[in-house]
Amino acid sequence: MTSSIRGRSALVISVFFLLFFIVLLGSSLRAGAAPYAAMVIDARSGEVLYEKNAHTPLHPASLTKMMTLYIAFEAVEHGEIGLDTKVRVSKKAANEVPSKLGLKAGQSIELRYLIRAAAVKSANDAATAIGEAISGSEAAFARRMNRTAKKLGMTRTTFKNANGLTTPGHLSTAHDMTILGRHLFYDYPEYYNLFSRRSTDAKIRTVYNTNRKFLAAYKGADGIKTGYTNAAGSNLVASAERDGVRIITTVFGASSSAARNAKVAELMDLGFRKAPRRTALLKPTPPAYSGNTSESTGAKTVRVASAVTRSVRPLGRPGVAQPLPAVTRIALKSGIEAAIAQATATSVAPTSADVVATADPEASSPAPKARPPKLDYAAVIPASAPADEPIVVTRASTSGGHHWGINVGSYPSRYAAERELLKTALKEMATLDGALRKVSKDNSGFKANFVGMTQEQADLACRRLEARGTNCVPFGPAGS
């Protein structure tokens, strides 16, 4: 009997100490939990609707990949690299810890699949491969990330890598990541749909969105990026739109993905309650493009002129259908198709002697101006041009003695070649402005060329056009 009582007492004491140990452990874990921070904004105006610890530097985890992807979109748009460019995977990229796509050192894979894996699955190996492909090394890419962050107004962010794995000094804030999320939505809307895909083909395998539960559970949610490490806790930058109102919410330091999703939903609801139904749309200003610098890559800096804000279209002629209604200040990225339709709206193909004049798109004229009785071809056609090779000049040269050019194809008719030149010029106005558009005939047909360029201009123009799916071949003085 006494032995039984002693046994039960020992059991009670053991249970007591076990419970005491569990309480102490729980307190210790809570004390070491990642700090909490949050921010809510009206995406249309940038107005802050709620914030808590929003300017405290914390571990961003895979929210870092938002910047990696922002720079990838920038590099594609400016012709530094193409979506179908094959990236050779380094040993460093292949050895990154999960989450990962499963890349092998030495394999080649198109950039588009790396972008999908980084955006949807949050693959660390894909993010590192993207950074190395664009800047040559992850260290150089991190320097570009930091330059871009400063231009975006992310004043308390320092990146050390492309994927967000915990590294001393790799820090950001809820405020800065909210700014980045807003820029991703407005600066690269054509890529934003990546962040709402529940799954996608990443070539090696189908990958599933780390944010798919929140996307499915919250009405209007359409992106953008999750993040988790032990040091960071569970992070999320989310965007949702209801009845024309768009809210962006950022949460750092949640204890789990479920707790994070619940908190983001709560803050989203707060945002939709506080945001006005109607407000002026004030899109953020994209940062000036500078690409990689000599300091970061050891190569010469390539700078591209900023996108023009107006399209150039030809004046109408007698016998030709009048142009579409005036289109002015068309954005280069979003309005190229409209500008081409405006510029090429004709019912009668021009003859071989036609010379298309360009004019200020904001100038108005009730009727086309008559051509001068004679055109001084000597001013625009080289004296050495063979008599049996017709040349159609669509613009007077301002090349200043530059002797390089690019070819964008050979066509069965002069009109088709002229039309392609005009479409290409509207598509790539940033680098082709000032080049001479020239059609010449040989055995293969009518060649569509831009001439009067430097070698650097020709190479850059071809890189940018090929990134947009247009065939382009640069040629030197002997090939012009």
C-alpha positions as CSV (number, residue, x, y, z in Angstrom):
1,M,0.0,0.0,0.0
2,T,2.8,2.4,1.0
3,S,4.7,1.5,-2.1
4,S,1.6,2.2,-4.3
5,I,1.2,5.6,-2.7
6,R,4.8,6.4,-3.3
7,G,4.6,5.4,-6.9
8,R,1.6,7.6,-7.5
9,S,3.3,10.6,-5.8
10,A,6.4,10.1,-8.0
11,L,4.2,10.1,-11.1
12,V,2.4,13.3,-10.0
13,I,5.7,15.0,-9.3
14,S,7.1,13.9,-12.7
15,V,4.0,15.2,-14.5
16,F,4.2,18.5,-12.7
17,F,7.9,19.0,-13.7
18,L,7.1,18.0,-17.3
19,L,4.3,20.6,-17.5
20,F,6.6,23.2,-15.9
21,F,9.3,22.5,-18.5
22,I,6.7,22.8,-21.3
23,V,5.6,26.2,-20.0
24,L,9.2,27.4,-19.8
25,L,9.9,26.1,-23.3
26,G,6.9,27.9,-24.7
27,S,7.8,31.1,-23.0
28,S,11.3,30.8,-24.4
29,L,10.0,30.2,-27.9
30,R,7.7,33.2,-27.7
31,A,10.5,35.4,-26.4
32,G,12.6,34.3,-29.4
33,A,9.8,34.7,-32.0
34,A,10.4,36.9,-35.0
35,P,9.3,40.6,-34.4
36,Y,5.9,41.6,-35.9
37,A,5.5,44.4,-38.4
38,A,2.7,45.3,-40.8
39,M,1.6,48.0,-43.3
40,V,-1.6,48.6,-45.3
41,I,-1.9,51.0,-48.2
42,D,-4.4,52.1,-50.9
43,A,-2.5,51.0,-54.0
44,R,-4.1,53.6,-56.2
45,S,-2.8,56.6,-54.3
46,G,-0.1,55.1,-52.0
47,E,-2.0,56.4,-48.9
48,V,-1.0,54.6,-45.7
49,L,-4.1,53.1,-44.0
50,Y,-2.4,51.2,-41.2
51,E,1.1,50.6,-40.0
52,K,2.9,49.0,-37.0
53,N,6.7,48.7,-36.7
54,A,6.7,49.4,-40.5
55,H,10.1,51.0,-40.5
56,T,11.9,48.5,-38.3
57,P,14.6,46.5,-40.3
58,L,13.7,42.8,-40.2
59,H,14.5,39.6,-42.1
60,P,12.5,39.7,-45.3
61,A,13.1,36.0,-46.2
62,S,11.7,35.2,-49.7
63,L,10.1,38.6,-50.1
64,T,13.6,39.3,-51.4
65,K,12.6,37.5,-54.6
66,M,10.3,40.4,-55.4
67,M,13.3,42.5,-56.1
68,T,15.1,39.7,-58.0
69,L,12.0,39.4,-60.2
70,Y,11.6,43.2,-60.6
71,I,15.2,43.4,-61.9
72,A,14.6,40.4,-64.2
73,F,11.6,42.1,-65.7
74,E,13.6,45.3,-66.1
75,A,16.5,43.4,-67.8
76,V,14.1,41.7,-70.3
77,E,12.3,45.0,-71.1
78,H,15.6,46.7,-71.8
79,G,17.1,44.0,-73.9
80,E,19.8,42.8,-71.5
81,I,18.5,39.3,-71.6
82,G,15.6,37.4,-73.3
83,L,12.9,35.2,-71.8
84,D,14.2,32.4,-74.0
85,T,17.8,33.0,-73.2
86,K,19.3,29.7,-71.9
87,V,20.9,30.2,-68.5
88,R,23.7,27.9,-67.5
89,V,23.2,26.8,-63.8
90,S,26.2,27.3,-61.6
91,K,27.3,24.9,-58.8
92,K,26.4,27.7,-56.2
93,A,22.8,28.0,-57.6
94,A,22.3,24.2,-57.7
95,N,23.5,23.8,-54.1
96,E,21.0,26.3,-52.6
97,V,18.8,24.9,-49.8
98,P,15.1,24.3,-50.3
99,S,12.7,25.6,-51.4
100,K,14.1,24.8,-54.8
101,L,13.3,23.8,-58.3
102,G,15.9,21.0,-58.4
103,L,18.4,22.5,-60.9
104,K,21.6,20.7,-61.6
105,A,25.0,22.3,-62.0
106,G,25.9,22.7,-65.6
107,Q,22.4,22.3,-67.0
108,S,20.9,25.0,-69.2
109,I,17.4,26.3,-68.8
110,E,15.4,29.2,-70.3
111,L,15.1,32.3,-68.2
112,R,11.3,32.2,-68.4
113,Y,11.2,29.0,-66.4
114,L,13.5,30.4,-63.7
115,I,11.2,33.4,-63.3
116,R,8.2,31.1,-63.0
117,A,9.9,29.0,-60.3
118,A,11.1,32.0,-58.3
119,A,7.7,33.8,-58.5
120,V,5.4,30.8,-57.9
121,K,7.4,28.2,-55.9
122,S,9.8,30.7,-54.3
123,A,12.7,28.5,-55.5
124,N,16.1,29.6,-54.1
125,D,18.1,27.9,-56.8
126,A,16.1,29.7,-59.5
127,A,16.6,33.1,-57.9
128,T,20.3,32.7,-57.6
129,A,20.5,31.5,-61.2
130,I,18.6,34.6,-62.3
131,G,20.9,37.0,-60.5
132,E,24.0,35.3,-61.9
133,A,22.6,35.4,-65.4
134,I,21.9,39.1,-65.3
135,S,24.9,40.5,-63.4
136,G,27.6,37.7,-63.7
137,S,27.6,36.9,-60.0
138,E,25.2,37.0,-57.0
139,A,27.4,39.6,-55.3
140,A,27.2,41.9,-58.3
141,F,23.5,41.3,-58.6
142,A,23.0,42.2,-54.9
143,R,24.7,45.5,-55.5
144,R,22.3,46.1,-58.4
145,M,19.4,45.2,-56.1
146,N,20.6,47.8,-53.6
147,R,20.9,50.5,-56.2
148,T,17.4,49.7,-57.5
149,A,16.0,49.7,-53.9
150,K,17.4,53.2,-53.3
151,K,15.9,54.5,-56.5
152,L,12.5,53.1,-55.4
153,G,12.7,54.8,-52.1
154,M,13.4,51.7,-50.1
155,T,15.7,53.6,-47.7
156,R,16.1,50.9,-44.9
157,T,16.7,47.9,-47.1
158,T,20.0,46.1,-47.7
159,F,20.2,43.0,-49.9
160,K,23.0,40.5,-49.6
161,N,21.6,37.7,-51.9
162,A,19.0,37.1,-54.6
163,N,16.8,34.6,-52.7
164,G,16.4,35.9,-49.1
165,L,18.1,33.1,-47.2
166,T,19.1,34.5,-43.8
167,T,22.4,36.4,-44.0
168,P,23.8,39.0,-41.6
169,G,22.8,42.5,-42.7
170,H,20.2,41.2,-45.2
171,L,17.3,43.3,-43.9
172,S,14.2,45.2,-45.1
173,T,11.0,46.7,-43.6
174,A,7.3,46.3,-44.0
175,H,7.2,49.8,-45.5
176,D,9.9,49.1,-48.1
177,M,8.4,45.8,-49.2
178,T,5.0,47.4,-49.6
179,I,6.6,50.0,-51.9
180,L,8.3,47.3,-53.9
181,G,5.0,45.4,-54.2
182,R,3.2,48.5,-55.5
183,H,6.0,49.1,-58.1
184,L,5.8,45.5,-59.3
185,F,2.1,45.9,-59.9
186,Y,2.3,49.2,-61.7
187,D,5.7,49.1,-63.4
188,Y,5.4,45.6,-64.9
189,P,1.6,44.8,-65.2
190,E,2.3,42.4,-68.1
191,Y,4.2,40.1,-65.7
192,Y,2.1,40.5,-62.6
193,N,-0.2,37.6,-63.5
194,L,2.7,35.3,-62.5
195,F,2.0,35.9,-58.9
196,S,-1.6,34.8,-59.1
197,R,-1.0,31.4,-60.8
198,R,-1.9,28.5,-58.5
199,S,0.6,26.3,-60.5
200,T,2.8,26.7,-63.5
201,D,5.1,24.8,-65.8
202,A,8.8,25.3,-64.8
203,K,10.1,22.9,-67.4
204,I,11.7,20.5,-65.0
205,R,8.3,20.0,-63.3
206,T,5.0,21.7,-62.4
207,V,5.4,23.9,-59.4
208,Y,2.7,25.1,-57.0
209,N,2.2,28.6,-55.5
210,T,3.3,29.0,-51.9
211,N,0.5,31.5,-51.5
212,R,-2.3,29.4,-53.1
213,K,-4.3,29.1,-49.8
214,F,-4.6,32.8,-49.4
215,L,-5.4,33.3,-53.1
216,A,-8.2,30.8,-52.8
217,A,-9.6,32.0,-49.5
218,Y,-9.6,35.8,-49.8
219,K,-12.0,37.4,-52.3
220,G,-10.2,39.6,-54.8
221,A,-6.7,38.4,-53.9
222,D,-4.3,38.2,-56.9
223,G,-0.8,38.1,-55.5
224,I,2.0,38.5,-54.7
225,K,4.8,36.9,-52.5
226,T,5.3,34.8,-49.4
227,G,8.5,34.4,-47.3
228,Y,9.6,32.2,-44.4
229,T,12.7,31.5,-42.4
230,N,13.2,30.7,-38.8
231,A,14.7,34.2,-38.2
232,A,12.0,36.0,-40.2
233,G,8.9,34.1,-39.3
234,S,6.1,33.9,-41.8
235,N,5.9,36.9,-44.1
236,L,3.6,38.0,-46.9
237,V,3.0,40.9,-49.2
238,A,-0.5,40.5,-50.6
239,S,-2.6,42.5,-53.1
240,A,-6.4,42.4,-53.6
241,E,-8.9,44.3,-55.7
242,R,-12.6,44.8,-55.1
243,D,-14.9,47.1,-57.1
244,G,-12.0,49.2,-58.4
245,V,-10.3,49.5,-55.0
246,R,-6.9,47.9,-54.6
247,I,-5.2,47.3,-51.3
248,I,-1.7,46.1,-50.6
249,T,-0.9,44.6,-47.2
250,T,2.4,43.4,-45.8
251,V,2.9,41.3,-42.7
252,F,6.3,40.3,-41.1
253,G,6.9,37.8,-38.3
254,A,3.7,35.7,-38.1
255,S,4.1,32.5,-36.2
256,S,2.8,30.3,-39.0
257,S,1.4,30.5,-42.5
258,A,-2.2,30.1,-41.1
259,A,-1.7,32.9,-38.6
260,R,-0.1,35.0,-41.3
261,N,-3.0,34.5,-43.7
262,A,-5.5,35.3,-41.0
263,K,-3.7,38.5,-40.1
264,V,-3.4,39.6,-43.7
265,A,-7.1,39.0,-44.3
266,E,-7.9,41.0,-41.2
267,L,-5.8,43.9,-42.4
268,M,-7.1,43.7,-45.9
269,D,-10.6,44.0,-44.5
270,L,-9.5,47.1,-42.6
271,G,-8.0,48.5,-45.7
272,F,-11.1,48.1,-47.8
273,R,-13.2,49.7,-45.0
274,K,-10.9,52.7,-44.7
275,A,-10.1,53.3,-48.4
276,P,-12.4,55.7,-50.3
277,R,-14.5,54.3,-53.1
278,R,-13.1,56.9,-55.5
279,T,-9.7,58.4,-55.5
280,A,-7.2,59.8,-58.0
281,L,-4.9,57.2,-59.5
282,L,-1.3,58.3,-58.8
283,K,0.9,55.6,-60.2
284,P,4.5,55.4,-58.8
285,T,7.2,56.7,-61.0
286,P,9.5,53.9,-62.3
287,P,13.2,54.4,-61.5
288,A,15.6,55.5,-64.2
289,Y,17.2,52.6,-66.0
290,S,20.9,52.1,-65.6
291,G,21.4,48.4,-65.9
292,N,24.6,46.8,-64.7
293,T,27.5,49.2,-63.9
294,S,31.2,48.8,-64.6
295,E,31.7,48.7,-60.8
296,S,29.4,45.7,-60.5
297,T,30.4,43.7,-63.6
298,G,33.7,45.0,-64.8
299,A,32.0,45.8,-68.2
300,K,31.1,49.0,-69.9
301,T,27.8,50.5,-68.7
302,V,25.0,50.4,-71.2
303,R,22.5,53.2,-70.9
304,V,19.3,53.3,-72.9
305,A,17.3,56.5,-73.5
306,S,14.1,56.6,-71.6
307,A,10.9,55.6,-73.3
308,V,9.4,58.2,-75.5
309,T,6.0,59.4,-74.6
310,R,4.6,60.1,-78.1
311,S,4.2,58.0,-81.2
312,V,5.2,59.3,-84.6
313,R,2.7,58.7,-87.4
314,P,2.7,59.7,-91.1
315,L,0.4,62.3,-92.5
316,G,-2.5,61.3,-94.8
317,R,-2.3,61.5,-98.6
318,P,-4.9,61.9,-101.3
319,G,-6.2,58.5,-102.4
320,V,-5.3,56.9,-99.1
321,A,-7.7,56.2,-96.3
322,Q,-7.5,58.8,-93.5
323,P,-5.7,57.8,-90.3
324,L,-7.5,56.5,-87.3
325,P,-8.5,59.1,-84.6
326,A,-5.5,61.0,-83.3
327,V,-3.5,59.0,-80.7
328,T,-1.2,61.2,-78.6
329,R,1.2,60.5,-75.8
330,I,1.1,56.7,-76.3
331,A,3.2,54.8,-73.7
332,L,5.9,52.8,-75.4
333,K,5.1,49.5,-73.6
334,S,1.3,49.7,-73.6
335,G,0.4,51.5,-76.8
336,I,2.7,50.1,-79.5
337,E,-0.1,48.1,-81.1
338,A,-2.4,51.2,-81.2
339,A,0.4,53.3,-82.7
340,I,1.1,50.7,-85.4
341,A,-2.5,50.6,-86.3
342,Q,-2.6,54.4,-86.5
343,A,0.6,54.6,-88.6
344,T,-0.3,51.8,-91.0
345,A,-4.1,52.4,-91.6
346,T,-4.1,52.5,-95.4
347,S,-6.4,51.2,-98.1
348,V,-4.0,51.8,-101.0
349,A,-0.5,50.4,-100.9
350,P,2.1,53.1,-101.7
351,T,4.0,53.0,-105.0
352,S,7.7,52.5,-105.2
353,A,8.3,56.2,-105.6
354,D,6.4,57.1,-102.4
355,V,8.4,58.8,-99.6
356,V,6.7,58.9,-96.2
357,A,7.2,62.1,-94.3
358,T,6.9,62.1,-90.5
359,A,5.3,64.9,-88.4
360,D,4.7,65.9,-84.8
361,P,1.7,63.8,-83.8
362,E,0.0,66.8,-82.0
363,A,0.1,68.9,-85.2
364,S,-3.3,69.2,-86.9
365,S,-4.0,69.7,-90.6
366,P,-7.4,69.6,-92.3
367,A,-5.8,68.3,-95.5
368,P,-2.5,66.7,-96.5
369,K,0.2,69.1,-97.6
370,A,1.3,68.9,-101.3
371,R,4.7,67.4,-102.0
372,P,7.4,69.7,-103.4
373,P,7.8,69.3,-107.2
374,K,11.3,67.8,-106.8
375,L,12.9,65.9,-104.0
376,D,16.7,66.1,-103.6
377,Y,17.6,62.4,-103.5
378,A,21.3,63.3,-103.5
379,A,20.9,64.5,-99.9
380,V,19.7,61.2,-98.7
381,I,20.9,58.4,-101.1
382,P,24.7,57.6,-101.2
383,A,26.3,58.5,-104.5
384,S,27.7,55.0,-104.7
385,A,24.3,53.3,-104.8
386,P,24.0,51.0,-107.9
387,A,21.5,52.2,-110.5
388,D,19.8,48.8,-110.6
389,E,19.2,48.7,-106.9
390,P,16.2,50.8,-106.0
391,I,16.3,52.4,-102.6
392,V,13.3,53.8,-100.8
393,V,14.2,56.4,-98.2
394,T,11.6,57.0,-95.5
395,R,13.5,59.5,-93.4
396,A,16.3,61.9,-93.8
397,S,19.5,60.7,-92.1
398,T,20.9,62.4,-89.1
399,S,23.5,59.7,-88.4
400,G,26.5,62.0,-88.4
401,G,28.8,59.6,-90.3
402,H,27.8,56.4,-88.4
403,H,28.3,53.4,-90.6
404,W,26.6,50.5,-88.9
405,G,23.1,49.2,-89.3
406,I,20.6,46.4,-88.6
407,N,18.5,44.2,-90.9
408,V,15.0,43.1,-89.7
409,G,14.1,40.8,-92.6
410,S,13.6,40.4,-96.3
411,Y,10.1,40.8,-97.8
412,P,8.4,40.1,-101.1
413,S,7.4,43.7,-101.8
414,R,8.8,47.1,-101.0
415,Y,5.6,48.1,-99.3
416,A,5.9,45.1,-96.9
417,A,9.4,46.1,-96.1
418,E,8.5,49.7,-95.5
419,R,5.6,48.6,-93.3
420,E,7.9,46.4,-91.2
421,L,10.4,49.2,-90.8
422,L,7.7,51.5,-89.5
423,K,6.4,48.9,-87.1
424,T,9.9,48.2,-85.8
425,A,10.7,51.8,-85.4
426,L,7.5,52.3,-83.3
427,K,8.3,49.2,-81.3
428,E,11.9,50.2,-80.5
429,M,11.9,54.0,-80.6
430,A,14.3,54.3,-77.7
431,T,17.3,53.0,-79.7
432,L,16.2,53.5,-83.4
433,D,15.3,57.2,-83.1
434,G,17.6,59.0,-85.5
435,A,18.5,56.0,-87.6
436,L,17.8,56.0,-91.4
437,R,15.1,53.5,-92.5
438,K,16.1,52.1,-95.9
439,V,14.7,49.4,-98.2
440,S,17.1,47.8,-100.8
441,K,16.4,45.1,-103.3
442,D,18.5,42.0,-103.9
443,N,17.9,38.4,-105.1
444,S,16.2,37.5,-101.8
445,G,13.7,40.3,-102.0
446,F,13.3,43.7,-100.4
447,K,15.6,44.1,-97.4
448,A,14.4,46.2,-94.5
449,N,17.4,48.0,-92.9
450,F,18.1,50.7,-90.4
451,V,21.4,52.4,-91.1
452,G,23.4,55.3,-89.8
453,M,24.1,53.8,-86.4
454,T,27.2,53.1,-84.3
455,Q,28.2,49.5,-83.6
456,E,27.1,49.9,-80.0
457,Q,23.7,51.2,-81.1
458,A,23.2,48.4,-83.6
459,D,24.1,45.7,-81.1
460,L,21.9,47.2,-78.4
461,A,18.9,47.6,-80.8
462,C,19.2,43.9,-81.9
463,R,19.4,42.7,-78.3
464,R,16.2,44.6,-77.4
465,L,14.3,43.6,-80.6
466,E,15.3,39.9,-80.2
467,A,14.1,40.0,-76.6
468,R,10.7,41.1,-78.0
469,G,10.7,38.3,-80.6
470,T,11.8,40.3,-83.7
471,N,14.6,38.8,-85.8
472,C,17.5,41.3,-86.1
473,V,21.0,41.1,-87.6
474,P,23.6,43.9,-87.1
475,F,26.0,44.6,-90.0
476,G,29.1,46.8,-90.4
477,P,30.1,49.2,-93.1
478,A,30.8,46.4,-95.6
479,G,27.3,45.0,-95.1
480,S,25.4,48.2,-95.6
